[in-house]
Amino acid sequence: MHTEVLRAYRFALDPTRGQLEDLARHAGAARWAFNHALAAKVAAHKEWRAKVAALVEAGTAEAEARKQVRVPIPTKPGIQKALNAAKGDSRTGTDGLCPWWHEVNTYCFQSAFADADRAWKNWLDSLKGVRAGRKVGYPRFKEKGRARDSFRLHHDVKKPGIRMVGYRRLRLPKVGEVRLHGSGRELARAVDRGRAVVQSVTVARDGHRWYASVLCAVAMDVREKPTQRQTMRGTVGVDLGVKYLAALSQPLTEGDEASKFVANPRHLKAAEKRLVKAQRAFSRTQKGSGRRDKARRRVARLHHQVARQRAGAMHQFTKRLATGFAVVAVEDLNVAGMTRSSRGTVEAPGRRVRQKAGLNRAILDVAPGELRRQLAYKTSWYGSKLAVVDRWFPSSKTCSNCGWQNPSLTLSDRTFHCSNCESAMDRDWNAARNIARHAVLGDSQVACDRRETENARGALVSPGASRGGRRRAVKREDTGPPPVPPQRSDPLALPTPTRKVTGIQASLF
């Protein structure tokens, strides 16, 4: 199927010393514009609160006072119009709020104003319960040195100012032609052939490098159904872990049984010694000194290298899954809950806090949320489907042969022993087989950036999250036979389950 999708091409930049100053100047202008817009919104909000408080002191009920007071929150058009009248111009000696505005591209300001509007709207929607997911706090100002250096530029697609110059240079308005570390051949050819139209570019600093993410509207031939090779491989269950990056229900490479278990590269663990040394050197420096800034850049560079290694390995793995199988089945993991600290409180302190912190680092190094996010869009590109198993399904405690469940299984038990059918298999591989069998296709369970993942009852997964008019969790009625026998600790005291594995289910394994 021929369709148009938004796709980003990310390039590492190799700017000159002058271009580095231009990039930093643009990032600073975007940060200033965001803070300027947010300050106008905060001032209007404070005025509204003051008027409400005055009415409450006069005897008006607070609910009624909130309805009576109307103070409009300035948005991008009004903020931009007011700034144009008061910004000044250093070229003519006119003083103002930002007389240097002509030194940067105007879209730095416009994009920052739009980002401020979005941040304010996200907070209001979260406060009202309209926005799903975690609670969004009050918008904060961006502080130099703490906020990420980035800016976004747009252009007229009919007169493109953002374009490739050859295969190794990217032209940015007001900055010029910036050399790329790699090759931009794929993007340049797509634009030349009329298959891609550049919409915008986001330039950001990660560690010691500047990156440009070019957003394009790309005409792609998206497959509506899997290929013959994908259909033959069928469904693969993916059980993410720490010992292995993933255990698969069938080999990743056909004919290679060892590829059922994908090794965990442990990028953070490999760089731990260098990070500890760099962070200790950073802690010994004096605040505000040049050596402290140098040590800070060293720590940032190491973290950046780890992030790039992790991203590269993740993209390779997810693409092999999306292109190699018809259905990719994963678990609906609550990563935030899994990596929550066990420190506890003063009244009820936690146990084994350091051990849990080490486990949290190992889980986050695997990046299970990023893996599912990549699978969500890559499966739609390559004709495969993404299936998700219920978050509360005990995949590790259920026998993939007969369905018997062992509720007493612990994390230290690496081999699953079934007391019913007397089978023994690797714990993770057993979980992967269960995921492949019980995962359900459906876009409603695919995680994305615009809505929160729902659980099997159709409710929000975040504890205490406001529902905003959405339905509450309801008990699922099941009139047929249970998919698996009920949990029991002593299976010999109960009759053996009579559930049989059908031919379709057996073909999964």
C-alpha positions in Angstrom: 0.0 0.0 0.0 1.4 3.4 -1.0 1.1 5.9 1.8 2.8 9.0 3.2 4.4 8.8 6.6 6.5 11.2 8.7 10.0 9.9 9.1 13.0 11.5 10.7 16.6 11.1 9.4 19.2 11.7 12.2 22.7 12.9 11.3 25.7 13.6 13.5 27.1 17.0 12.5 30.7 18.1 12.1 30.5 21.9 12.4 33.3 24.3 12.2 34.2 26.5 15.2 32.1 29.4 13.8 29.2 27.1 13.2 29.5 25.7 16.7 28.9 29.3 18.0 26.0 29.7 15.7 24.4 26.5 16.9 24.9 27.5 20.5 23.4 30.9 19.8 20.3 29.4 18.2 19.9 27.0 21.2 20.2 29.9 23.6 17.7 32.0 21.6 15.2 29.1 21.7 15.7 28.7 25.4 15.2 32.5 26.0 12.0 32.5 23.8 10.5 29.5 25.7 11.2 31.2 29.1 9.8 34.5 27.7 6.5 32.8 26.6 6.3 30.8 29.9 6.8 34.0 32.0 3.9 35.7 30.2 1.7 32.7 31.0 2.8 32.5 34.6 2.1 36.2 35.1 -1.4 35.8 33.8 -1.9 32.8 36.0 -0.7 34.7 39.0 -3.1 37.5 38.2 -6.0 35.1 38.0 -5.1 33.5 41.3 -4.8 36.9 43.0 -8.3 38.0 41.8 -9.8 34.7 42.9 -8.2 35.1 46.3 -9.6 38.6 46.6 -13.1 37.4 45.9 -12.8 34.6 48.4 -11.7 37.0 51.1 -14.8 39.1 50.2 -17.0 36.2 51.0 -17.5 34.5 47.6 -17.3 30.8 47.5 -14.0 29.6 45.9 -15.8 27.5 43.2 -17.9 30.5 42.3 -14.9 32.8 42.3 -13.1 30.6 39.9 -15.9 30.8 37.5 -16.3 34.5 37.7 -12.6 35.5 37.1 -11.5 35.4 33.5 -7.9 36.2 32.8 -6.8 35.0 29.3 -3.6 33.1 29.1 -1.5 34.5 26.2 -0.7 32.1 23.4 1.8 32.1 20.6 0.2 34.7 18.3 -0.3 37.2 21.1 3.2 36.7 22.5 4.8 36.9 19.1 2.9 40.1 18.3 3.9 41.7 21.6 7.5 40.7 21.2 7.7 42.2 17.7 6.7 45.6 19.1 9.2 45.4 22.0 12.2 43.4 20.8 14.4 46.3 19.5 17.2 46.1 17.0 20.9 46.3 17.6 21.6 47.2 14.0 19.8 50.5 14.4 20.7 51.0 18.0 17.1 50.5 19.2 17.1 49.0 22.7 14.5 46.3 23.6 13.9 42.8 25.0 16.1 41.0 22.4 17.8 43.4 20.0 19.9 40.5 18.8 16.9 38.7 17.3 18.2 39.1 13.7 21.3 37.0 14.5 19.2 33.8 14.6 16.5 32.3 12.5 13.0 33.5 13.3 11.7 30.0 13.6 13.7 29.6 16.8 11.3 31.9 18.5 8.1 30.6 16.8 9.0 26.9 17.7 9.8 27.8 21.3 6.5 29.7 21.6 4.6 26.6 20.3 6.5 24.4 22.8 5.5 26.7 25.6 1.8 26.5 24.5 2.1 22.7 24.4 3.7 22.5 27.9 1.0 24.7 29.4 -1.8 22.6 27.7 -0.3 19.4 28.9 -0.3 20.6 32.5 -3.9 21.9 32.3 -5.1 18.6 30.6 -3.3 16.6 33.3 -4.8 18.7 36.0 -8.3 18.3 34.7 -7.9 14.6 34.1 -8.2 14.8 30.4 -4.6 13.7 29.7 -3.9 10.0 30.2 -0.7 8.8 31.8 1.4 10.2 34.5 0.6 13.5 36.1 2.3 16.5 34.4 3.7 19.1 36.7 3.6 22.9 36.5 5.8 24.1 33.5 9.3 25.1 34.6 11.7 27.5 33.1 14.7 26.2 31.2 18.0 26.9 32.9 21.2 27.3 31.0 23.5 24.3 31.7 20.7 22.1 32.8 18.2 22.2 30.0 19.0 20.4 26.8 20.5 22.6 24.1 18.1 22.3 21.1 16.1 24.3 18.6 13.7 23.5 15.7 13.6 25.2 12.3 10.9 25.2 9.7 10.9 26.4 6.1 8.8 26.9 3.0 8.6 23.6 1.3 8.2 25.3 -2.0 11.4 27.3 -1.4 13.3 24.9 0.8 15.9 26.5 3.0 16.6 23.1 4.7 18.1 20.8 2.2 21.0 18.4 1.5 23.9 19.8 -0.5 25.5 16.7 -2.0 25.7 13.7 0.3 27.8 15.1 3.1 26.4 18.5 3.8 23.2 19.8 5.3 22.1 23.4 4.8 20.6 25.1 7.8 19.1 28.7 7.5 21.3 31.3 9.2 24.0 28.7 9.9 25.0 27.6 6.4 26.2 24.2 5.0 27.2 22.0 7.9 29.3 18.9 7.2 27.9 15.5 8.3 29.9 12.8 10.0 28.2 10.1 8.0 26.5 10.1 4.6 23.1 11.6 3.8 22.8 9.7 0.6 19.4 8.0 1.5 17.7 11.4 2.3 19.3 13.2 -0.7 18.2 10.5 -3.2 14.7 10.4 -1.7 14.3 14.2 -2.1 15.7 14.2 -5.6 13.3 11.4 -6.7 10.3 13.3 -5.2 9.7 10.6 -2.5 10.5 12.9 0.5 9.7 16.5 1.4 11.6 18.1 4.2 9.2 19.6 6.8 11.5 20.7 9.6 14.8 20.0 11.4 15.6 19.7 15.1 19.2 20.4 16.1 20.2 19.2 19.5 23.4 18.6 21.5 23.9 15.2 23.0 27.1 14.8 25.0 29.9 16.2 22.9 28.1 16.1 19.5 25.5 18.1 17.7 22.8 16.1 15.9 20.3 17.1 13.3 17.0 15.2 13.0 15.4 16.1 9.6 11.6 15.4 9.7 10.3 14.5 6.2 7.0 13.5 4.7 8.0 10.3 2.9 6.0 8.3 0.4 6.5 4.6 1.4 5.2 1.3 0.1 3.9 -0.1 3.4 3.1 -3.8 3.3 -0.4 -4.7 4.1 0.4 -8.3 4.9 3.6 -10.2 5.8 5.8 -11.8 3.2 5.9 -15.5 2.5 9.1 -15.8 4.6 7.5 -14.0 7.5 4.4 -16.1 7.3 6.4 -19.3 7.4 8.2 -18.2 10.6 4.8 -17.3 12.2 4.7 -15.8 15.7 7.6 -15.2 18.0 7.3 -14.5 21.7 9.8 -12.1 23.2 10.6 -12.3 26.9 12.9 -9.4 27.9 15.2 -10.0 30.8 18.5 -9.0 32.5 20.4 -12.3 32.1 19.6 -12.3 28.4 18.5 -9.3 26.4 15.6 -11.4 25.2 14.5 -15.0 25.1 12.6 -16.0 22.0 10.0 -18.7 21.5 11.8 -19.7 18.3 15.3 -19.0 17.0 16.0 -15.5 15.7 18.1 -17.1 12.9 16.3 -20.0 11.3 18.2 -23.3 12.0 20.3 -21.8 14.8 18.9 -23.0 18.1 21.4 -20.9 20.0 19.8 -17.7 18.7 16.8 -18.3 20.9 18.7 -16.4 23.6 19.9 -12.9 22.6 22.9 -12.0 24.6 22.6 -8.9 26.8 25.4 -6.5 25.7 25.3 -4.6 29.1 26.6 -1.4 27.7 26.3 0.5 31.0 28.2 -2.3 32.9 31.0 -2.2 30.3 31.5 1.5 30.8 31.0 1.4 34.6 34.7 1.6 35.5 35.3 4.6 33.2 32.2 6.3 34.5 33.1 5.8 38.1 36.5 7.3 37.5 35.2 10.2 35.6 32.4 11.0 38.1 34.8 10.8 41.1 37.1 13.2 39.3 34.1 15.5 38.7 33.1 15.4 42.3 36.6 16.6 43.4 36.5 19.7 41.3 35.5 23.2 42.5 32.2 24.6 41.4 32.5 27.3 38.7 36.1 26.3 37.7 37.3 25.4 34.2 38.4 21.9 35.4 34.9 21.2 36.6 33.5 22.1 33.2 36.0 19.8 31.6 35.2 17.0 34.0 31.5 17.5 33.3 32.0 17.2 29.6 34.0 14.0 30.1 31.1 12.4 32.1 28.6 13.5 29.5 30.7 12.1 26.7 30.8 8.6 28.4 27.0 8.6 29.0 26.5 9.7 25.4 28.6 6.8 24.1 26.6 4.3 26.2 23.3 5.7 24.9 24.4 5.5 21.3 25.7 1.9 21.7 22.4 0.9 23.3 20.3 2.6 20.6 22.3 1.0 17.8 22.0 -2.5 19.2 18.3 -2.0 19.9 17.5 -0.8 16.3 19.3 -3.9 14.8 17.4 -6.3 17.1 14.0 -4.8 16.6 14.4 -4.6 12.8 15.3 -8.3 12.7 12.2 -9.1 14.7 9.9 -6.9 12.5 11.2 -8.2 9.2 11.7 -11.9 10.2 8.3 -12.9 11.7 4.6 -12.3 10.9 3.7 -11.5 14.5 5.9 -10.2 17.3 4.5 -10.9 20.8 5.7 -8.9 23.8 4.6 -8.3 27.4 2.9 -5.1 28.6 5.5 -4.3 31.1 5.1 -1.6 33.8 8.7 -0.4 33.6 8.2 2.5 36.0 6.9 0.1 38.6 9.6 -2.4 38.0 12.3 0.1 38.5 10.8 2.0 41.4 13.2 2.5 44.3 12.9 0.3 47.4 14.2 3.0 49.7 10.9 3.4 51.6 10.3 6.0 54.2 11.7 7.0 57.6 8.8 5.2 59.3 9.0 2.1 57.0 12.5 1.9 55.5 13.1 -0.5 52.6 15.2 -3.6 52.5 18.1 -4.4 50.2 18.0 -0.9 48.7 21.4 -1.1 47.0 20.6 -4.5 45.5 17.4 -3.2 44.1 19.1 -0.1 42.8 21.5 -2.4 40.9 18.6 -4.3 39.4 16.9 -1.1 38.4 20.0 0.0 36.5 20.2 -3.4 34.7 16.5 -3.2 33.7 16.8 0.3 32.4 20.0 -0.6 30.5 17.9 -3.2 28.6 15.4 -0.3 27.7 12.2 -2.4 27.4 10.0 0.6 26.8 12.2 1.7 23.9 12.1 -1.8 22.4 8.3 -1.8 22.4 8.1 1.7 20.9 10.4 0.7 18.0 8.4 -2.5 17.4 5.2 -0.5 17.3 6.1 1.4 14.2 8.6 -1.0 12.5 6.0 -3.8 12.4 3.6 -1.4 10.6 6.4 -0.7 8.1 7.4 -4.2 7.3 4.0 -6.0 7.1 4.2 -7.7 10.5 1.9 -7.3 13.5 2.6 -6.5 17.2 0.7 -8.5 19.8 0.7 -7.8 23.5 0.0 -10.1 26.4 -1.9 -9.0 29.5 0.3 -7.3 32.1 -0.9 -9.6 34.8 -0.6 -12.9 32.9 2.0 -15.1 34.8 4.1 -16.1 31.8 7.1 -17.2 33.9 5.0 -19.2 36.4 2.9 -21.1 33.8 4.0 -24.3 32.0 3.9 -23.8 28.3 3.2 -27.5 27.7 0.2 -28.2 30.0 -0.7 -24.9 31.6 0.0 -25.8 35.2 1.0 -22.8 37.3 3.6 -22.6 40.0 2.9 -19.5 42.2 5.9 -20.1 44.4 8.5 -19.6 41.6 11.1 -17.1 42.6 13.6 -15.0 40.6 16.4 -17.3 41.6 14.8 -20.3 39.9 16.3 -20.2 36.5 14.8 -23.5 35.4 11.0 -24.1 35.3 10.1 -27.6 36.6 6.5 -28.6 35.9 5.1 -31.0 38.6 2.2 -31.9 36.3 3.8 -33.0 33.0 7.3 -33.4 34.6 8.9 -31.2 31.9 11.9 -28.9 32.6 13.0 -26.0 30.5 14.7 -22.6 30.8 12.6 -20.2 32.7 12.9 -17.4 30.1 12.2 -19.7 27.1 9.1 -21.0 28.9 7.9 -17.5 29.3 8.6 -16.6 25.7 6.4 -19.6 24.6 3.6 -18.5 26.8 3.8 -15.0 25.4 3.6 -16.3 21.9 0.5 -18.3 22.7 -1.5 -15.8 24.8 -0.6 -12.4 23.2 -3.5 -10.6 21.6 -3.3 -8.4 18.4 -4.7 -4.9 18.8 -3.6 -1.3 18.3 -5.3 -0.3 21.5 -2.5 -1.9 23.5 0.4 -0.5 21.5 2.3 2.1 23.5 2.8 5.4 21.9 3.6 9.0 22.8 0.0 10.3 22.7 -1.9 8.0 25.0 -1.2 5.6 27.8 -1.2 1.9 27.6 -4.4 0.3 28.9 -4.5 -2.9 30.9 -6.7 -5.9 30.0 -9.7 -4.4 31.6 -9.5 -1.1 29.6 -8.3 1.0 32.5 -5.3 3.2 33.0 -2.2 1.3 34.3 -0.8 4.2 36.4 -1.9 3.9 40.0 -3.9 6.8 41.2 -4.1 8.4 37.7 -7.2 10.5 37.0 -9.5 8.8 34.6 -10.9 12.0 33.0 -14.2 10.4 32.1 -12.7 7.2 30.9 -14.3 3.9 32.0 -13.2 2.2 35.2 -11.7 -1.3 35.4 -14.4 -3.9 35.3 -14.2 -7.6 36.0 -14.0 -9.7 32.9 -16.7 -12.3 32.7 -15.7 -15.6 31.3 -18.4 -18.1 30.5 -16.1 -20.6 28.8 -13.4 -22.9 30.2 -10.4 -21.1 31.8 -7.4 -20.7 29.5 -5.1 -22.1 32.2 -5.9 -24.1 35.4 -6.2 -22.0 38.6 -3.0 -21.4 40.6 -2.2 -24.0 43.2 0.8 -24.8 45.3 0.2 -28.6 45.6 -0.8 -29.9 42.2 -0.8 -33.5 43.3 -3.7 -32.9 45.7 -5.9 -31.8 42.8 -7.0 -33.6 39.6 -4.9 -33.3 36.6 -6.1 -30.7 34.1 -7.8 -32.0 31.0 -7.0 -29.1 28.8 -5.5 -30.2 25.4 -3.2 -28.3 23.1 -4.9 -27.8 19.7 -3.0 -28.2 16.5 -3.0 -24.5 15.9 -1.5 -23.8 19.3 1.0 -26.6 18.9 2.2 -25.1 15.6 3.4 -22.1 17.6 6.1 -24.1 19.1 
